[in-house]
Amino acid sequence: MFIDTINLKNYIKKKKIFTYIILESEYIFIQANKNIILNHIKKKKYIFKQELIIHHNNDWNNIFEIFKKKDLFNKKKIFSITIYDYFMSLNLQKKMKKIETYSLDKTIKIFYFPNLYYNFLCKKFFYSYLKNTGVIINNSSSYINNIKYWIHSTIKNCNCTMTSEAKNFFLKKIYINIKYFTNLLENIILLYPNTLITKKMIYKYYKKNKILNYHDWIQSIIYKKKEKSIKILKLLKKQKYNYVILINAYKKLIYMILYNKKKEYIENKFINYKININTFLLNCLIKNNSINIIKLILKLLKKIEICIQKNQKKNIWMHLKTLSIIFN
């Protein structure tokens, strides 16, 4: 019932699936899953397809009306429904159950949840909701393998040839900013059709169109270039850079400061970002900033966690701005 993108195609060939639940935030996986499902359904000769989006509670009423409409020609229907809820509330559960009461036997429903926080409550509800006629699609437990799969599939589907070095460039870089590097790969393929693409060709294009990442921001903080740090943060926001990466990189910096300040082992629960810090500059940060500053930073990081849970993006970037200039 729980499957990833790599195994989806083979899984749905063997099963009669009428409900698909896609728990993904990355566009490349949403699109890949969608293509696999729709290509499979085409073979079943489904005729009527409709895209539906739920932003607000009122949107459900329109959807119920669409589901209730009787079809004189008895067309096989596909409904593609994007739901932007963050939590599996009782209200959401009721609405989804109500859809089932209006669904005909052969109606196929594809639910997209780009924002949903998946926990035990979700798991319990989905398992009872799907029974034996549905599947949950998510790549969280096999993320790296699915990224590799997407890269190899994209290259193969475009009849493109690429050296191992060139492929490895994308495999190593894509985690910095998925959106940017997936676009870069697609642009490179368009730029060099019917050509063996090398790392040198990619790097030449990449250098001209290089974007900023978490490392640039952290370095400006370490060098105490406050104006530059704020400027970089603004550009990252404009790029729609993933603020979770910035937060985890900052936590890594604080971990390093605390470790050197206290000379005690602190369990590092954060992603192991590569932050090359000059020892002299790190010592300056430790010397010039008291434990009270560090406590203040930890409070801000806690506030950011709460903002993430509430999806208060404006406040997240505001707190990151404060973190950019907080060190003495």
N, C-alpha and C positions, 0 to 999 in steps of 0.2 A: 504493500500500500504506500510506503514511503520510498520514493525513487529519485535519482538524480538525472541530469540531462544526458549523460553518456549512455545510460541504460534505458532511457524512456522509450525509444523507438522499438526495441525488442520486447519490452514489457507490454506495451499496448497492442502489439500484434497478437499476443497470446490471450488477451483478456477482452471482455466486453465492458468497456468503460463509458459511462454516461456523465460522470462528473469529474472534472479536473480542477485541482486546487494548486495554484502556483504561488509559492511563498518565496518571492525573490524581489530584491531591490535593484539589482544590477540589470541595466537595460539589455545587455548582450545575452544574458541568460533568459530573460523574459521573452525576447524575440526568438531565440533558438528553440525554446520550449514550444512557443506558439506555432512556429513553422513545422516542427515535428508533428504536433497534434493535428494541425489543419491539413497537412499532406496525407496523414493517415485517414482522416475523416473524408477527404475528397473521394477516396476509393470506395467509400460506403454510399456514395451518391446523395449526400445531404445537400439540400437546395437552398433553404432560407438561412441567412446568417445576419446577426445584428450585434453591433457593438454598443454596450451600455456602460455608463460610468456613475458611480455613487460618491458624490462629494459630501452631501448633506442627508440628513434623515428623510427630508421631504422627497428626495429622489427615488426612494423605494416605492412610493405610491405610483409613480409613472411606470416603473418596472412591473409592478403587479398587474397594471392595466394591460401592458404588452403581453404578459404571460397568459392573461385571461382570454385574450382575443381568440375566437374560434377560427380555425382554418378550414375552409370548405374543400380545399384540394388535398388536405392531409399531408402537407409537405413535411419532410424531415427537417427539424429546426436545430440551429446552433446559436446559442447565446454566449457572447463573450462579455463578462462582467468584471469591471475593475472597481475594487472597493478600497478606499483610502483610510479605513479605520486603523487605529494603532493597537487597540485591545479587543479581545473577544468578549464583548459585553453581553449581558443577557438580552439586550435589545437587538444586537446583531444576530445572536443565535435565533431569536424569534423570527426575524425577517428572513433569514436563510431557510428556516423550516417552512415558512409560509410560501416561499418560492416552490418548494417541493410539492405542496398541495395543488399548485397550478400547472405543474410540469406534466406533460404527456409522457407516455412510456419511452418513446424514442427521442425525446428532447435531450440534446447534449448541452451541458453547461460548463463553461471554462471560467473559473473565478481567479482573478489576479489580486494578490494582496501585497503590494510593494512596500507597505509600512508596518505590517502586523508584527507585533511582538509575540513570538511563538513560545508558549510555556505549557505547563501540564494541562491547564484549562482548555487551551486550543486543541491539544492532542486528544483529550477526552471527548470534546465536542465533535471534532472532525472524524474520529473513528466511528462514533455512533451515527454521524450524519451520512458518511459515505457507504457504510456497510460493506458489501462486496462488489459494488458497482462504481467505485471511484478510486482516485489515486492522488496522493500529495506529492508535489514535485519541489525539491529543494536541494541546493548544492552545499549547504553549510558544512556537512561532514566530509565532503570530498572536493572542497573549493579549488585547491591547487590543480588536481587532476582535470577538473572541468574547465579551468582557464586554459590549460595545455590543449585540451580537446577542442576548445573554441578556436584557438590559434591555428592548430593543424587543419581543422575543418574549413576555416575561412580561406586558408592558402590553397587547399585541395579543391574546394568548390569554385574558386576563381581560375582554375587551371594555371596556377602560378608556380614557379620554381624558385626556391630560396636556399641559400647555403645554410649549413648547420649553425654557423656563427651568427648569421642574420636572424635565424629563428630564436637562438639563445638570447639575443639582444632583447627581443620582445618578452621572452619568458622571464627574464630578470627584471625588466623595467616596468612591466604592466601593473605591478602591485602598487607602484607609487601613485599612479592616477589612471585607473582603468579606462575612464571615458576618453582621456587624451590619447592613450596609447592604442586603444582599439581604433580610434579615428585615424591615427598615424599609420597603422597597418593597412587600413582600407585605402588611404591616400597613396601610400607607397605602391600598392598593387595597381591602382589606376594610373600612376605616374610611369611605371615600368612594365607595360604589358608585353607578353612574349619575350621576357628577358630573365636571365638568371640574376636574381636580386642578391647582392652581397651586403655585408655589414657596412662597408665603406660607403655604399650608395645611400643606405638608411641614415648613417651618421651625418652625412653631408646635409641631407634634408632636415634631420632632427636638430642640428646645430642652428640652422636658420630659423627654425620654428620652435625652439626650446621654450618651455614654460617653467615657471617656478614650482618648487615643491617644499615639503616640510623642512628639508635640510637648509634651504636658503633662509627661512624664517628663524630657525634655531641658531644658525650661525650669526645672524645680525643681533640676536639677543645676547649671545655670548660675548660678542665684540662690543656690546653696550652702545650700538648705533640705533638709538631709540626711534629717530625719525625714519630711518631706513626700514626698521622692523615694522612700523605701522604701515609704511608704503607697501611693503611686501605682503602684509596681511590683507590690505585692501585689494591688491592684485589677485591674491589667492581666492578671496571671496568672489571677485569678478569672474574668475576662471571656474567658479562653482566647485572649488577644491573640497575634498571630504574633510570636514573639520574634526572628525574622530581621529584621523591620522595625525593632525596637528596636536590634538590633546594628548594622545598617547606618546608622541615624540617629546612633548613638554614634560610629561610625567617621568619619562626616561631621564631627562636632564635633572629633574628634582631628585630622583632616586640616586643619581651619581653624586649630587651635592651632599645629600644626607649621608650617604655611605662614607664619603671622604671627611665630612664634618664630624660624624659620630664615631667613625671607625668601627661600625658594627654592621653585621650582616642584616639586610632587610630583604625579605622575599620580594623578588621582582615579578609582579603579575602582569607587567605591561609588555607589549610587543617589543621585540629586541631590535629597535631601529639602530642603524649605524650612524652614530654621531661622533665624528672625529673632532675631539676637543683638545686644543692646545693646553697642556698641563698648567702652564703659567696663567692662562686666562681662567681656567677652572679654579685655581687657587685664589685668584683675585675675587671671583664671585663668592667663594666660601668666606674669604677674609672680610669683604665689604658688606656682607649681608648676614644679619643676625638670625637666630632661630625664630624670632618673632615674624620676620619677613617670610620665612619658609612656612610658618603656620598660617599666615595670611594667604599665601599662595595655595596651600592645601584647602583652605576654606573656599577659595574661588573655584578650585577644581571640583569641589563638592557641589557648589552652586551650579556649575556647568552640567554635571551629571543630572541634576534635577531638571534643568532646562531641556536636556536631551529627551528625558522621559515625557516632558510636556510639549515637545516639539517647538520650543521657543527659540527659533533660529536667530532672530535679531539679538536676543540677549546673549546667546552663545558667542557670537562674533564680538559683542560689546565686552564681554569678560575676557576674551582672547586678546583684545586690544589692551586691556589693563595688564594682562600677563606679559605683554610685549615690552612694557616700560617699567615694570615693578622693581626690577633689580637696581641696586645702587651701583 
